[in-house]
């Protein structure tokens, strides 16, 4: 970090020290939130098949199982920082659909899609950057 650009350069050390833990906190929190959101779906993966077909996702059974797996297991992988990029990419795609669902199908506009927009942005960040320092990907010394 170039501390010469900071208004308070002495904070540079603090920013460097906290950067990795805060990034891991964001990854873990967002991953666990995705797990929580996916928990009801993984308990009954086919329960949303009709709803998905109503939105044009055929066959609904296929997409319902995929949705459940991506949210629940993908959330676990993101939280652990294991295979983070593909898990976060899958979650980003699912969450982008929720933006479309809330904004257009439910006609809720930005206020209805706001949480999905933020969550999609977070998952896209990890899809591009990976889990980084505090993760199982880092421990394995391999990542996508």
C-alpha positions as CSV (number, residue, x, y, z in Angstrom):
1,X,0.0,0.0,0.0
2,X,1.3,3.4,-1.0
3,X,0.9,5.4,2.3
4,X,1.9,8.6,0.5
5,X,-1.6,8.8,-0.9
6,X,-3.2,8.5,2.5
7,X,-4.5,11.6,4.3
8,X,-3.3,9.9,7.5
9,X,-0.2,7.9,6.4
10,X,0.2,6.3,9.9
11,X,-3.0,4.4,9.3
12,X,-1.3,2.4,6.4
13,X,0.0,-0.2,8.8
14,X,-3.4,-0.7,10.3
15,X,-5.0,-1.0,6.9
16,X,-2.4,-3.6,5.8
17,X,-2.9,-5.6,9.0
18,X,-6.7,-5.6,8.9
19,X,-7.1,-6.1,5.1
20,X,-6.9,-9.9,5.0
21,X,-9.0,-10.6,8.1
22,X,-11.8,-8.1,7.0
23,X,-11.8,-9.6,3.5
24,X,-12.1,-13.1,5.0
25,X,-14.9,-11.8,7.3
26,X,-16.8,-10.6,4.2
27,X,-16.3,-13.9,2.4
28,X,-17.3,-16.0,5.5
29,X,-20.3,-13.8,6.3
30,X,-21.6,-13.8,2.7
31,X,-21.0,-17.5,2.3
32,X,-22.9,-18.4,5.5
33,X,-25.7,-16.1,4.6
34,X,-26.0,-18.0,1.3
35,X,-26.0,-21.3,3.3
36,X,-28.8,-20.0,5.5
37,X,-30.7,-18.9,2.4
38,X,-30.2,-22.3,0.7
39,X,-31.0,-24.4,3.8
40,X,-34.8,-24.7,3.2
41,X,-34.1,-25.4,-0.5
42,X,-31.7,-28.3,0.2
43,X,-34.1,-29.9,2.6
44,X,-36.7,-30.1,-0.2
45,X,-34.9,-29.4,-3.4
46,X,-37.9,-30.0,-5.7
47,X,-40.2,-27.6,-3.8
48,X,-39.4,-24.7,-6.1
49,X,-39.7,-26.5,-9.4
50,X,-43.1,-25.1,-10.3
51,X,-42.1,-21.6,-9.2
52,X,-39.0,-21.8,-11.4
53,X,-41.0,-23.1,-14.4
54,X,-43.4,-20.1,-13.9
55,X,-40.4,-17.9,-14.5
56,X,-39.4,-19.8,-17.6
57,X,-36.8,-22.1,-16.3
58,X,-37.5,-25.5,-17.8
59,X,-37.4,-28.2,-16.6
60,X,-38.1,-26.9,-13.1
61,X,-36.8,-30.0,-11.3
62,X,-33.3,-29.5,-12.9
63,X,-33.1,-25.8,-12.0
64,X,-34.6,-26.3,-8.5
65,X,-31.9,-28.9,-7.6
66,X,-29.2,-26.7,-9.1
67,X,-30.5,-23.7,-7.1
68,X,-30.5,-25.7,-3.9
69,X,-27.0,-27.1,-4.5
70,X,-25.5,-23.7,-5.5
71,X,-26.9,-21.8,-2.6
72,X,-26.3,-24.4,0.1
73,X,-23.1,-26.1,-0.9
74,X,-21.7,-23.2,-2.8
75,X,-22.2,-21.0,0.3
76,X,-20.3,-23.6,2.4
77,X,-17.4,-23.5,-0.2
78,X,-17.3,-19.7,-0.3
79,X,-17.3,-19.5,3.5
80,X,-14.5,-22.0,3.8
81,X,-12.6,-20.4,0.9
82,X,-12.5,-23.7,-0.9
83,X,-12.9,-23.7,-4.7
84,X,-14.0,-20.2,-4.1
85,X,-14.0,-18.8,-7.7
86,X,-16.3,-21.4,-9.2
87,X,-18.6,-21.5,-6.1
88,X,-18.8,-17.7,-6.1
89,X,-19.4,-17.6,-9.9
90,X,-22.3,-20.0,-9.6
91,X,-23.7,-17.9,-6.7
92,X,-23.3,-14.8,-8.8
93,X,-25.4,-16.2,-11.6
94,X,-28.1,-17.3,-9.2
95,X,-28.1,-13.9,-7.5
96,X,-28.2,-12.1,-10.8
97,X,-31.4,-14.0,-11.6
98,X,-32.8,-12.8,-8.2
99,X,-32.1,-9.2,-9.3
100,X,-34.2,-9.7,-12.4
101,X,-36.9,-11.5,-10.4
102,X,-37.3,-8.7,-7.8
103,X,-36.7,-5.8,-10.1
104,X,-38.8,-6.8,-13.1
105,X,-41.0,-9.8,-12.4
106,X,-42.1,-8.6,-9.0
107,X,-41.9,-4.9,-10.2
108,X,-40.1,-3.9,-6.9
109,X,-37.5,-1.9,-8.7
110,X,-34.2,-1.0,-7.0
111,X,-35.6,-1.2,-3.5
112,X,-36.7,-4.8,-4.0
113,X,-33.5,-5.9,-5.7
114,X,-31.1,-4.0,-3.5
115,X,-30.0,-6.9,-1.4
116,X,-29.6,-9.1,-4.4
117,X,-27.5,-6.4,-6.1
118,X,-25.2,-6.1,-3.1
119,X,-24.9,-9.9,-2.7
120,X,-24.2,-10.4,-6.4
121,X,-21.4,-7.8,-6.2
122,X,-19.8,-9.5,-3.3
123,X,-19.9,-12.9,-5.0
124,X,-18.5,-11.4,-8.2
125,X,-15.7,-10.0,-6.2
126,X,-14.7,-13.4,-4.9
127,X,-15.3,-15.0,-8.3
128,X,-12.7,-12.7,-9.7
129,X,-10.2,-12.3,-6.8
130,X,-10.6,-15.8,-5.1
131,X,-10.5,-16.3,-1.4
132,X,-7.0,-14.9,-1.0
133,X,-5.1,-15.0,2.3
134,X,-7.2,-16.7,4.9
135,X,-8.7,-19.7,3.1
136,X,-8.5,-23.4,2.4
137,X,-7.6,-22.5,-1.2
138,X,-4.5,-20.7,0.2
139,X,-3.6,-23.7,2.4
140,X,-3.8,-26.0,-0.6
141,X,-1.6,-23.6,-2.6
142,X,-3.9,-24.3,-5.6
143,X,-7.0,-22.5,-6.8
144,X,-9.0,-22.0,-10.0
